[in-house]
Amino acid sequence: MLSKDIRNHFPILDQEINGHPLVYLDSAATSQKPVQVIETLDRYYRFDNSNVHRGVHTLGNRATDGYEGAREKVRKFINAKSTQEVIFMRGTTTAINTVAQSYGRANVSEGDEIVITHMEHHSNIIPWQQLAKETGAVLKYIDLEEDGTLSLDKVRETITDKTKIVSIMYVSNVLGTMNPIEEITKIAHQHGAVMCVDAAQAAPHLKIDVQNLDCDFLAFSGHKMCGPTGIGVLYGKKDLLNNMEPIEFGGEMIDFVGLYESTWKELPWKFEGGTPIIAGAIGLGAAIDFLEEIGLDAIEQHEHELAGYAMDKMSEIDGLTIYGPRDPDKRAGLVTFNLDDVHPHDVATVLDMNGIAVRAGHHCAQPLMKWLQVSSTARASFYLYNTTDDVDRLVEGLRTTKEYFNDVY
Amino acid sequence: MSTNKLDQLYRSVIMEHYKHPKNKGVLENGNVTIDMNNPTCGDVIRLTMNVEDDIVKDVNFEGEGCSISMASASMMTQMIKGMTTEEAVKLAHSFSDMMLGKDLDESIELDDLEALSGVAQFPARIKCATLSWKAMEKGVSGESQ
């Protein structure tokens, strides 16, 4: 387990909510920010703020160095071959939409197949639904095993020579399932399809190596990994990106502009139309420094142990159902659950009155809720700043919730 | 725990409606059907009504949701049965005002609904309470499906 002192880097955690010390268990929605990131943003706006890639003044150089320096940090963070393969975007949603609209429209036609799974987040479903509607392609879902994992046999059955794009989440935001992306990528490639990875729940928690995965595209968001909101990354293999058209046109992304024709900058800038998310990228860079100093392997191990501890303790509560794989080795640091007949909203409200923040609802995964045959669930998600004390508070809060509703029912 | 504040939200009359909802089901002879959902949380409701001569002759609801949304739906159906559509809409507006914490016209009889006034202190839960009312308003104003 990581040291409890890590909490001290997160000023927001040091407060009372409804008369109780805050226990923040909603990091899968968005993580809290360490003082290192907050101060980096503050410093940037106080001393270095300027537009990038233009002008010759000193502030412009500082901002450009900061922005492009952050790109290099991201490159190293995911082990991309080149910074040309690292495109800054608003977040995972924008990144996946870019792949669908740019690569998808150019390479998918009627009768082709796009393959996703039943566990995807809406941001990795709807872009493909839209692409399928526009092109006449078929959207196919890989069915899940009973424990909420994917079997490679079903992956092999679903992906065919007609499949052009396979897009799958690395880690499930509801089930906690960690998917075998490397193996699925191999299968996709055997059929000539490209592999797109939604890494929104993976990047904060485990070491990503895009060369090792051999995936073609990978998307993640900064705000779930200690960075600011409004910044995310699209990784793409250079050969693919080079042949793709931008989907946003305007300033910053152009080479020459004529009256009727224009040409684009080279990678990665041709995909970054308009003034980029400069402070956000620099803040993401600071978040990466922070996470790497602690070590992604240590963070993964910490969350793994915490989730195991939580599952053990929560299982002792009568009437509590946990969704997703029971094997702790197959899951990441979050636990999705329901408590008896108490609706998750009611659970979340009672926990909030005890200072404990959890998520309740469909977690932007309505098809998965349907698969689980529930209308909604509650979710406690852990990050590097959470401790076993937090889990104990959650378990105590759940017992209080149960008693409260037993009494009033 | 801040039990007092919680008790204001989960008043016994609310839990009673949640546990034993009134007018639960689908009307066989309904002439108005409204489906509505709360996309942020997944609550769903189907309201079936029989509206004749601008009077809500009968109303049923079916749905899935938290205690607040289901209790509110139960109370709503109980109250509007027999009302003119105009009265029902007026009550919906009063209910909406109550959720926003506004002072209410004292001439309006709220009965059980008064129990939901505590919801105003829980901003995240206001949409739970108003879902069925929005469906009803849509139904009686003739925007049925």
Contacts between the chains, C-beta under 8 A, distances in Angstrom:
chain1	res1	chain2	res2	distance
A	18	B	2	5.1
A	18	B	5	7.6
A	19	B	2	5.8
A	20	B	1	8.0
A	343	B	65	6.8
A	343	B	66	3.8
A	343	B	67	6.1
A	344	B	66	7.6
A	345	B	41	6.3
A	345	B	65	7.8
A	345	B	66	3.8
A	345	B	68	7.4
A	345	B	125	7.0
A	345	B	128	6.5
A	346	B	10	7.7
A	346	B	66	5.3
A	346	B	67	5.3
A	346	B	68	7.7
A	349	B	6	7.6
A	349	B	9	6.9
A	349	B	122	6.6
A	349	B	124	7.7
A	349	B	125	6.6
A	350	B	1	8.0
A	350	B	6	6.4
A	353	B	1	5.8
A	353	B	2	4.8
A	353	B	3	7.9
A	353	B	5	6.4
A	353	B	6	5.3
A	354	B	1	5.5
A	360	B	41	7.2
A	361	B	40	6.7
A	361	B	41	4.4
A	361	B	42	5.7
A	362	B	41	7.1
A	362	B	42	4.0
A	366	B	42	7.1
A	369	B	42	6.7
A	375	B	42	5.1
A	375	B	43	7.5
A	375	B	44	7.0
A	375	B	64	4.4
A	375	B	65	7.5
A	376	B	41	6.4
A	376	B	42	4.4
A	376	B	43	8.0
A	400	B	1	6.1
A	404	B	3	7.9
A	404	B	6	7.0
A	404	B	10	7.7
A	408	B	10	5.5
A	408	B	12	6.5
A	408	B	15	4.7
A	409	B	15	6.1
A	409	B	19	6.0
